[in-house]
Amino acid sequence: MANKKSIANEIKIQLGQLTLNSKQQQKLQKGIHAVLVKVLSAPTKDPAPVLNGKTATLHVVFTGTIPGNSELTANFNGTEQTLTESGDLVFEGLITGSIISITGSSPGTTIVTIDIKADPASMTFAPGQDINGLFIILE
């Protein structure tokens, strides 16, 4: 019976319908061992640096309405921020290709602009029009 140390060092491979002779088994074991030694003895790589990204400010202006009657929610990477009157929303960690989505409603006109290079650079929504759009960060 094998002791704990040898059990911890065993790998079982289910070959299904494949039958190996003794020579083929030894060759397979030798090949697996060589790969494992190479993989396990390779120097570990430091994790990739986290990209800090850019900071973007969405400037939101509600006109023709009373503060509190409008609402705009912006979402980036699971972080939501909401305004019920004109103001700014700030998001950090944006990189090229990041998307900020906006949704909301207002009985007045809504203008949303972003201060970094994005497509589009601004959006205007007519009175009563649902606010629904995406800013795609370009660089």
N, C-alpha and C positions, 0 to 999 in steps of 0.2 A: 504494500500500500504506500502511496506517495505521501511525503510529508507536506506541511503547509507551504514551505518555500518552493518546492517543485510545482505544486498546484498553481501558485501565483504566477509561475513562469510558463504555463502551458497555454497554448492557443488551439482551440478546436475549430476545424473548418469542415463544413458539411459539403461533401463533393457530389451529393445526389447520386445519379446513376453511374458516375465515373468511377472506374476501378483502376487503381494504380498498382503496379508491381513494386517490389522492394526498391529497385534502382530508381524508379520514377518518384517514389515517396521520398527517398533521400535527396534527390535533386530538388524537389519541391520544398522540402524543409530547409535545405541549404539556401535556396533562393529567397525564401521568406525571411530567414535569419539575416541574410545580407542586407535586405531592404530595411528591416527593422533596426539593425545596427546603424545603418546610414541615417535613417530618419531620427532615431532617438539620440544619436551622438552629435547631430548637427547643432551648431550654435543657435540658440534661440534669438529671434529677431526682436528688437524693441518694437512695441506697438506703433503703428503709424501715428504721426502727430495729429491731434484734433485740429481741424481747421477752425479758426476763430470766426471767420467770415466777416461780413459787413453788418453795419447797423443801418436800418431803414426806418424813416419816419413817414407815416401816412398822415397827411394834413387833411382833415375833414371839415367842410363848411356846409352847414345847413342854412338855407335862406328861405324866407317866406313862411316861417313856422315858429311856433313858440318853443323855447328850450324844454326838452322832456317829451315832446310829441314825436320825435324822430329817434331812430335807433340804427346804429351801424355796428356790426360785429365783424372783426377781422381775425383770421386764423392763419397761423404759420406753425407748421410742425407740431400740431396738437396744442399750441398755446393760443387761447382766445382772449381778445380784448374788446370791450364794448364802450361805445360813446352814445349818450342820449342828447348831447348838444355839441356844437362845434368844438374841435380840439385836435390833439395829436395822439397817435398811437405809435409806439416805438417797438420794433422787433430787432433782435440781435441774432447773429450767427448765420446770416444769409450768404449763400454762395451762388455762383452762376447756375441757373436752372431752378432755383428755389421758387416756390409759389406762395403768394399770400392771397387768400380768398377773402372776399367781402360779401356780406349779405345784410339785408335790413330793409327798412321802409321809412318813408318820410312824406308828410303831406306837402312839403315844399321841395325846392330844388336841392340836390345834393351834389357837391363837387368833391372828389377825392383825388389828391395828388401824392406822388411818392418822390422822395428826395434823392434816390439813387437811380442809376440807369436800369429801366424796366420797360416792359411792353405790356400794356400801354403806360405812358408817363402820367396820364390823368384820365379820370372818368367823370362824366356828368350824367346825372339821372334827373329826368323831368319830374315835376310835382306829381306825387302819387305813384310814380313808377317804382316797382320793386327794385331794390338795390341788390345786384347780383353780378359779381365779376371776379377776375383773376389778374393779379400783377405777377408777371414772370420776370425774375431778376436776370438781367443780361450779362452783367460782369461785376 
